[in-house]
Amino acid sequence: MNEMYTMGLSLHSVGAVAILAVIFLNLFILISSQDLKKYKRRMSIILNPLSATILGFGIFTGVIMMAAKRLDFTIENIAMILISVVFIVLEVKRLSALRYLSVKKERAFEAYKPLARTILQIEFGMVLIISIWMWLI
């Protein structure tokens, strides 16, 4: 049983690193993109499904680890749950803002970029801080 728990923690850590990598990839593509139409297409085909899958992986492994600990709500678990909820809310805000951007409007993408960059930076910081906290415990 102890080996399974250790493996679950390792998978959860890999999920945290993958979430950081996907956020960094989203940020890089946002900064380097110039055309809104191409960016929206890239987001809908590649990045949104990738982000949702990786986030789901992290949340799923976290739920499994909590079940293995018999649903013991520690400060760390509550912090991870809150960060997951905030992360999902921020992603919905960022993606709904992108969804309603008109390709025909001038400067729409330039108006969207600061909002999206701020949200991605907040997400990156949240995940990085909680990851460092968990890795040091």
C-alpha positions as CSV (number, residue, x, y, z in Angstrom):
1,M,0.0,0.0,0.0
2,N,2.8,2.3,0.8
3,E,4.3,1.9,-2.7
4,M,1.0,2.8,-4.3
5,Y,0.8,6.0,-2.2
6,T,4.4,6.9,-3.1
7,M,3.7,6.3,-6.8
8,G,0.5,8.4,-6.5
9,L,2.5,11.3,-5.0
10,S,5.0,11.0,-7.8
11,L,2.2,11.1,-10.4
12,H,0.7,14.1,-8.7
13,S,4.0,15.9,-8.7
14,V,4.4,15.1,-12.4
15,G,0.9,16.6,-12.9
16,A,1.9,19.8,-11.2
17,V,5.0,20.2,-13.4
18,A,2.9,19.5,-16.5
19,I,0.4,22.2,-15.4
20,L,3.3,24.6,-15.1
21,A,4.6,23.6,-18.5
22,V,1.1,24.1,-20.1
23,I,0.6,27.5,-18.5
24,F,4.1,28.5,-19.7
25,L,3.3,27.2,-23.2
26,N,0.0,29.2,-23.2
27,L,1.8,32.3,-22.1
28,F,4.5,31.9,-24.8
29,I,2.0,31.4,-27.5
30,L,-0.1,34.3,-26.3
31,I,2.9,36.7,-26.3
32,S,4.3,35.4,-29.7
33,S,0.9,35.5,-31.5
34,Q,0.0,38.4,-33.7
35,D,-3.1,37.2,-35.5
36,L,-6.3,36.7,-33.5
37,K,-7.9,34.2,-35.9
38,K,-4.8,31.9,-35.8
39,Y,-4.6,32.2,-32.1
40,K,-8.2,31.3,-31.5
41,R,-7.9,28.3,-33.8
42,R,-4.7,27.1,-32.0
43,M,-6.4,27.6,-28.7
44,S,-9.5,25.7,-29.6
45,I,-7.7,22.8,-31.3
46,I,-4.6,22.3,-29.2
47,L,-4.2,24.3,-26.1
48,N,-7.7,24.2,-24.5
49,P,-8.0,20.4,-24.6
50,L,-4.4,20.1,-23.4
51,S,-5.0,22.5,-20.5
52,A,-8.2,20.8,-19.5
53,T,-6.7,17.3,-19.7
54,I,-3.6,18.2,-17.6
55,L,-5.7,20.1,-15.1
56,G,-8.0,17.2,-14.8
57,F,-5.1,14.8,-14.4
58,G,-3.8,16.9,-11.5
59,I,-7.2,17.1,-9.8
60,F,-7.9,13.4,-10.4
61,T,-4.6,12.3,-8.8
62,G,-5.2,14.7,-5.9
63,V,-8.6,13.2,-5.3
64,I,-7.1,9.7,-5.4
65,M,-4.4,10.7,-2.9
66,M,-7.1,12.2,-0.6
67,A,-9.0,8.9,-0.8
68,A,-5.9,7.0,0.0
69,K,-5.5,9.2,3.1
70,R,-9.1,8.5,4.0
71,L,-10.3,12.0,3.1
72,D,-8.1,13.6,5.7
73,F,-8.5,17.4,5.2
74,T,-5.2,19.0,6.1
75,I,-4.3,22.6,5.5
76,E,-2.3,21.5,2.4
77,N,-5.3,19.7,0.9
78,I,-7.7,22.6,1.5
79,A,-5.2,25.0,-0.1
80,M,-4.9,22.7,-3.1
81,I,-8.7,22.5,-3.4
82,L,-9.1,26.3,-3.2
83,I,-6.3,26.8,-5.8
84,S,-7.9,24.3,-8.1
85,V,-11.3,26.2,-7.9
86,V,-9.6,29.5,-8.4
87,F,-7.6,28.1,-11.3
88,I,-10.8,26.8,-13.0
89,V,-12.6,30.2,-12.4
90,L,-9.7,32.1,-13.9
91,E,-9.5,29.8,-16.9
92,V,-13.2,30.2,-17.6
93,K,-12.8,34.0,-17.3
94,R,-9.9,33.9,-19.8
95,L,-11.5,31.6,-22.3
96,S,-14.9,33.3,-22.2
97,A,-13.2,36.6,-22.9
98,L,-11.4,35.0,-25.9
99,R,-14.6,33.4,-27.1
100,Y,-16.4,36.7,-27.4
101,L,-13.6,38.6,-29.2
102,S,-14.5,39.6,-32.6
103,V,-12.0,38.8,-35.3
104,K,-13.3,41.8,-37.3
105,K,-12.6,44.4,-34.6
106,E,-9.3,46.3,-34.8
107,R,-7.2,46.1,-31.7
108,A,-9.4,43.4,-30.1
109,F,-6.4,41.1,-29.7
110,E,-4.3,43.8,-28.2
111,A,-7.0,44.5,-25.6
112,Y,-7.3,40.8,-24.7
113,K,-3.6,40.1,-24.4
114,P,-3.0,42.0,-21.1
115,L,-5.9,40.3,-19.4
116,A,-4.9,36.9,-20.6
117,R,-1.3,37.5,-19.7
118,T,-2.2,38.6,-16.2
119,I,-4.5,35.6,-15.6
120,L,-1.8,33.2,-16.9
121,Q,0.8,34.8,-14.7
122,I,-1.5,34.5,-11.6
123,E,-2.2,30.9,-12.4
124,F,1.5,30.1,-12.9
125,G,2.4,31.8,-9.6
126,M,-0.4,30.0,-7.7
127,V,0.7,26.6,-9.0
128,L,4.4,27.3,-8.5
129,I,3.9,28.5,-4.9
130,I,1.7,25.5,-3.9
131,S,4.1,23.1,-5.7
132,I,7.1,24.5,-3.9
133,W,5.2,24.3,-0.6
134,M,4.3,20.7,-1.2
135,W,7.8,19.6,-2.4
136,L,9.4,21.2,0.7
137,I,7.1,19.4,3.2
